[in-house]
Amino acid sequence: MLVLVLSPIQDRPQIWERLITTVQDSSATITFPLSKRMDQCTDNADLFAHAGCNLFTQTPEIKNWLVDLYPDQAFIIGAYAYLDGELHVRVSLAMDAIIQGVCAARKDCNLAYLNTPTQVYVVPKEPAVESLRRYKEASFINKFFGFMNVASGGKFCKPQNYGKPVTNAKGETCYIFNGVVDPQGPNYALAKNLQLWRAVVEKSRGHGVSSNIAPSTATVSVVSNKSFAWAYGGYSSFEPMEIFQQETSNAVMCALLINDVRNEDCNASPSKKLDHPWDLFKDGSFHGGMWRMGYSMNSTGETAAIVYFLGKLAPIIISFMVCLIAVLAMYARDAYFR
C-alpha cells in the first residue's frame, strides 16, 4: 500500500534533498510532483529546486493529481502538515478539501492522522478512576500541588475534569476527557478538530482511518516556545505523565499506523463497524499518561515550569545549604570550646 504525505513544502530544496537522498540510499521509492519535467532537470540541485507543491495555492491541482495517481493501487493519505497560528487552520482546510475530494472519487483511499492528546475524547472508565486515585494520594508532591492550587486562588493544579460518567450502547461506563490547553490557542483547537471531524466522516463512509493519539512530544516547533519548553521540563512530576522525544514518538506512531493498515480487527479498518463514531480514537491511544494523571492539563503548565526551575536550582540550593550548615557547625564548635 502506498502512503502519501500532505506537507506544505515547496521552494525548500534542502528538505527535498534530504527526502530524495534518503530514499535513494534505501530500498524505498518516492513519488512527488514537479513543477518542471524531470528529463529537463539538469542535475540533482535543479530537481530539488522544482520538487513539491503548495497546499495553499495548488489545492485543486493536488486533489486532481491524487485522484489519477496509481489507479490500480490503494493508498493512504497522511495529513501531517503543521504551521503556527492561523496558518494551521488554513493548511488543515487545504488538506481537508483534498482529502474530501480524493475520498469521494476513490473508495480505495485511506487516511492517517496524528491526533493531539490536548483535545476532548471519550475514554474508558479505568483512566478516569486512576486519575481520581492519583489526585487523592497523600504524597509530598501532591501537597505541593495543593499549595499551588491555594496560592493561585484555585487556578493551578485543578483536578482532572472528567465530569459525570456516561453509559454507551453496550452498557460500558465511559467518561469525557477534556484535555484542551488554553495557551495553544483557538487556531490549534479548530485545526485539530477539523481533522477529527473528517476522520469520523470518512470512516462512516467506509474508508480506513488511522487516527491515533500521539503523546506530548518535545518537537522543535513546540519547544521553540519557551513557556512550553519550561513546562515540558517539569511534567515528569505529574505522574504518570511523560514528555517524549520525537524519535520515540515517531517509532511508536509508525508501529500503530502499520497495525491499523494490517490489522482488520482494529477500529481503523474500513471493515470494522464502530458502536460510536468517537470509538475511533479510543483504540491505540498513546496519550503519554495524560488521561491518568490527577490534574487537568490546562491547569498544570505554570506549576510544571516552576518544578523545572526548582530542579535547575536544586544543586545550587543544596550546595548553599551544605555550606551554611558547615559554617554554623564551625561557629557552634568554636563557641563550645571557648
C-alpha atoms as one frame of an Amber mdcrd trajectory, in Angstrom:
protein
   0.000   0.000   0.000   1.253   3.455  -0.936   1.490   6.182   1.716   1.132
   9.792   0.593   2.039  12.586   2.994   0.478  16.012   2.627   3.008  18.641
   3.640   3.347  22.291   2.564   6.955  22.034   1.440   7.680  23.729  -1.837
  10.585  26.035  -2.560  12.577  24.273   0.145  15.228  22.396  -1.819  17.167
  21.447   1.316  14.199  19.415   2.586  13.642  17.725  -0.749  17.337  16.953
  -0.950  17.116  15.158   2.395  13.963  13.263   1.408  15.147  12.190  -2.022
  18.653  11.312  -0.838  17.238   9.197   1.981  15.097   7.256  -0.492  17.987
   6.837  -2.921  20.048   5.274  -0.130  17.294   2.795   0.766  15.040   0.218
  -0.861  12.058   2.594  -0.764  10.517   4.635  -3.556   9.118   8.150  -3.562
   6.662   9.805  -5.937   6.410  13.570  -5.865   5.088  16.390  -8.055   7.469
  18.511 -10.090   6.994  21.999 -11.475   9.436  21.084 -14.253   9.712  17.919
 -16.326  12.180  15.511 -14.767  14.039  14.967 -18.037  14.565  18.729 -18.212
  16.231  18.941 -14.787  19.924  19.456 -15.403  21.144  17.956 -12.122  20.036
  16.986  -8.625  20.115  20.584  -7.422  17.699  21.520 -10.207  15.496  18.560
  -9.277  15.408  19.559  -5.609  14.553  23.148  -6.535  11.489  22.134  -8.577
  10.161  19.368  -6.318   6.970  19.638  -4.307   3.776  21.632  -4.426   1.951
  24.262  -2.398  -1.068  23.193  -0.374  -2.365  26.760  -0.228  -2.144  27.804
  -3.872  -2.399  24.440  -5.647  -5.118  22.708  -3.642  -7.352  21.661  -6.595
  -4.353  20.564  -8.659  -3.099  18.354  -5.826  -6.528  16.769  -5.449  -6.769
  16.027  -9.176  -3.240  14.625  -9.225  -4.015  12.242  -6.361  -7.306  11.131
  -7.897  -5.454   9.936 -11.005  -2.309   8.697  -9.268  -1.709   4.926  -9.292
  -5.295   3.969 -10.193  -4.653   0.276  -9.518  -3.188   0.775  -6.028  -4.857
   1.534  -2.722  -3.098   4.264  -0.809  -3.100   6.206   2.438  -3.105   9.987
   2.639  -1.194  11.128   5.703  -2.385  14.585   6.762   0.551  15.726   8.869
   1.074  19.360   7.864   1.504  21.846  10.702   2.058  25.596  10.751   1.866
  28.137  13.558  -1.145  30.325  14.327  -3.932  30.863  11.839  -1.854  29.197
   9.134  -2.562  25.914  10.911  -6.284  26.362  10.260  -5.651  27.287   6.643
  -3.389  24.335   5.933  -5.838  21.993   7.696  -8.646  23.315   5.488  -6.498
  22.732   2.411  -5.752  19.157   3.472  -9.417  18.615   4.276 -10.522  19.797
   0.834  -8.018  17.496  -0.852  -8.993  14.518   1.287 -12.709  15.101   0.770
 -12.264  15.226  -2.999  -9.996  12.192  -3.236 -12.165  10.074  -0.925 -15.254
  10.949  -2.963 -13.517   9.812  -6.151 -11.633   6.785  -4.822 -13.004   4.159
  -2.471  -9.509   2.678  -2.078  -8.248   5.827  -0.343  -7.471   5.532   3.365
  -6.428   8.265   5.789  -3.850   8.746   8.522  -3.756  11.459  11.170  -1.740
  12.160  14.295  -4.120  13.412  16.950  -3.137  15.656  19.811  -3.826  14.477
  23.379  -4.945  18.026  24.227  -8.441  17.589  22.864 -11.803  16.271  24.036
 -12.204  12.491  23.836 -14.373   9.681  25.129 -12.227   7.458  27.353 -12.812
   4.190  29.226 -13.591   4.034  32.930 -10.137   2.842  34.024  -8.092   6.012
  33.358 -10.741   8.203  34.986 -10.713   6.074  38.147  -6.913   6.056  38.187
  -6.828   9.833  37.763  -9.029  10.328  40.827  -6.891   7.926  42.854  -3.731
   9.821  41.982  -5.346  13.142  42.847  -6.254  11.875  46.327  -2.804  10.439
  47.080  -1.270  11.931  50.225   2.184  12.300  48.696   4.621  15.162  49.222
   4.329  16.293  45.602   0.533  16.314  45.860   0.786  18.517  48.939   2.947
  20.906  46.927   0.381  20.876  44.121  -2.331  21.562  46.698  -0.334  24.539
  47.954  -0.041  25.834  44.379  -3.796  25.488  43.967  -4.487  27.524  47.107
  -1.787  30.112  46.362  -3.181  30.688  42.859  -6.747  31.089  44.066  -7.759
  27.762  42.550  -6.282  28.458  39.115  -3.379  25.992  39.214  -3.447  22.226
  39.739  -7.154  21.622  39.371  -8.395  18.029  39.499  -8.946  16.277  36.192
 -12.323  17.383  34.845 -13.911  14.114  33.774 -17.440  15.048  34.773 -20.195
  12.514  35.259 -19.832   9.038  33.737 -21.900   8.103  30.717 -23.040   4.694
  29.518 -22.594   3.673  25.895 -24.842   1.425  23.813 -23.040  -1.694  25.078
 -23.610  -0.738  28.713 -19.966   0.232  29.284 -19.102   3.168  31.523 -17.199
   5.947  29.753 -16.017   9.431  30.630 -15.477  12.619  28.662 -11.860  13.745
  28.874 -11.227  17.462  28.366  -7.550  17.964  27.593  -7.809  21.331  25.843
  -4.945  23.645  26.807  -5.772  27.351  26.556  -2.229  28.569  25.703  -2.330
  26.518  22.495  -4.990  28.929  21.300  -8.231  28.658  19.311  -6.490  28.167
  15.963  -4.829  24.985  17.148  -8.061  23.638  18.653 -10.057  24.370  15.496
  -7.437  22.891  13.175  -7.204  19.652  15.154 -10.992  19.392  15.431 -11.270
  19.699  11.659  -9.097  16.619  11.401 -11.163  14.707  13.968 -14.385  15.522
  12.154 -13.005  14.492   8.764 -11.723  11.244  10.244 -15.173  10.442  11.654
 -16.968  11.360   8.418 -14.734   9.317   6.118 -14.734   6.354   8.493 -18.545
   6.369   8.350 -18.298   6.300   4.545 -16.255   3.115   4.525 -12.695   4.416
   4.340  -9.938   3.144   6.576  -8.812   5.824   9.026  -5.739   5.601  11.240
  -6.304   8.393  13.744  -4.239   7.603  16.808  -3.497   9.980  19.657   0.182
  10.861  19.848   1.795  11.890  23.150   3.074  15.324  24.066   6.400  15.437
  22.262   9.358  17.789  22.545   9.413  18.721  18.870  11.333  21.719  17.582
   8.122  23.654  16.889   6.819  23.075  20.429   9.950  23.776  22.457  10.665
  26.890  20.390   8.007  28.393  22.662   9.936  28.909  25.900   6.892  28.613
  28.148   6.094  25.191  26.689   9.746  24.136  26.927   9.867  25.062  30.624
   6.590  23.290  31.359   7.689  20.183  29.460  10.802  20.098  31.634   8.718
  19.699  34.797   5.879  17.439  33.705   7.586  14.276  34.927   6.469  15.285
  38.438   2.839  14.825  37.347   2.962  11.039  37.260   2.397   9.104  35.066
   2.653  11.990  32.592   5.717  11.856  30.380   7.023  14.069  27.589   8.538
  12.013  24.791  11.376  12.767  22.427  10.482  12.945  18.762  12.352   9.763
  17.813  10.363   7.702  20.330   7.028   9.157  19.284   7.848   8.615  15.611
   8.690   4.953  16.176   5.582   4.200  18.243   3.190   6.070  15.958   4.688
   4.342  12.925   4.085   0.964  14.576   0.480   1.931  15.320  -0.010   3.027
  11.710   1.286  -0.316  10.450  -1.092  -2.104  12.818  -4.007  -0.004  11.582
  -3.170  -0.867   7.982  -2.605  -4.590   8.504  -4.995  -5.485  11.333  -8.537
  -5.880  10.015  -9.918  -6.177  13.545  -8.753  -2.758  14.765 -11.030   0.276
  14.827  -9.166   1.887  11.924 -10.066  -0.882   9.490 -12.670   0.059   6.857
 -14.483  -3.213   7.560 -14.733  -2.629  11.328 -18.076  -1.234  12.465 -17.931
   1.048  15.493 -20.525   1.289  18.253 -19.960   5.038  18.352 -18.028   7.285
  15.913 -15.759   8.552  18.696 -14.602   4.986  19.414 -12.201   5.570  16.536
  -9.929   7.494  18.919 -10.082   5.091  21.867  -8.203   2.272  20.178  -4.416
   2.641  20.270  -4.236   5.916  22.165  -0.640   6.768  23.103  -1.543   9.703
  25.352   1.619   9.636  27.454  -0.217   9.367  30.770  -2.357  12.472  30.331
  -5.624  10.580  30.805  -4.418   9.083  34.084  -2.689  11.961  35.852  -4.586
  13.544  38.710  -4.664  17.109  37.430  -6.154  18.774  34.373  -3.602  19.574
  31.698  -4.908  23.114  31.359  -4.063  23.937  34.992  -0.600  22.406  35.297
   1.664  24.309  32.903   2.750  27.040  35.310   3.395  24.595  38.141   5.350
  22.277  35.847   7.534  25.236  34.829   8.147  26.098  38.500   9.121  22.480
  39.192  11.506  22.647  36.240  13.250  25.751  37.576  13.367  24.330  41.098
  15.087  21.291  39.639  17.609  23.517  37.901  18.243  25.454  41.116  18.334
  22.375  43.361  22.135  21.817  43.090  22.756  25.477  43.942  20.318  25.404
  46.860  21.767  22.156  48.202  25.326  23.468  47.898  24.331  26.661  49.686
  22.624  24.722  52.482  25.640  22.429  52.912  27.973  25.426  53.140  25.620
  27.172  55.556  25.407  24.111  57.792  29.201  23.742  57.718  29.696  27.385
  58.721  27.135  27.122  61.509  28.784  23.924  62.722  32.165  25.669  62.852
  30.744  28.564  64.848  28.983  26.154  67.196  32.191  24.195  67.741  34.207
  27.335  68.451  31.571  28.562  70.874  31.537  25.201  72.648  35.314  25.074
  73.177  35.705  28.656  74.381
